[in-house]
Amino acid sequence: MSTDVMTNPKTTTKEKKRISTKVIAQIGVLGAIAMVLMLFDIPLPFAPTFYKIDFSEVPVLIGAFTMGPVAGALIELVKILLNLLIRGTSTAGVGDLGNFLIGCAMCIPASLIYQKLHSRKGAIIGMVTGTVFMTIVGCFINAYLLLPAYAAAFHMPIDALVAMGTAVNSHINSLLTFVLLSVAPFNLLKGFLVSLIVFLIYKKISPILQMGRE
């Protein structure tokens, strides 16, 4: 891992600068790729139309596994900032803050576990833990931050958003059931799909990202 190189006492100042520059460049590139992937979102049959799944967490998680949890959070931040610059916001940045926190809720725990258990088993445990943590955090942030922000932005009561959930699932009849039957499955599915893609491609991509930092 890159952290081993950065803490190696034999690493020269020039090498450290080269490593640091490469890490910054990779964070920027991965953040840009993540932002592009945000543009390709897919609606889901069990959630209202404003919940669309994308695969922008794939480069974030790859970066977090390769360079550590701080780098993962920075990639997530670059993604959100680029999205703000290009597409703007209708919630005064509140929705973007929520999405940043939810993304970090997956990549940071997954990366921390993978650093401790640097193996395929560690990666799987990390991604499962990250998915569960993202789901829990996502439910709370949606209930207390995102949904109120969207309701205020579109000048409609929370009950109107809940009604949009009822239209796709008759069992949704309150904010609690909305979160449990729409938000939780959404995040679980996203975490599973992102983890599956990373699991399949990480070994092929990680050597490229680590090149020049070993």
Order of alpha helices (4+ residues) and beta strands (2+ residues): alpha-alpha-beta-beta-alpha-alpha-alpha-alpha-alpha-alpha-alpha-alpha
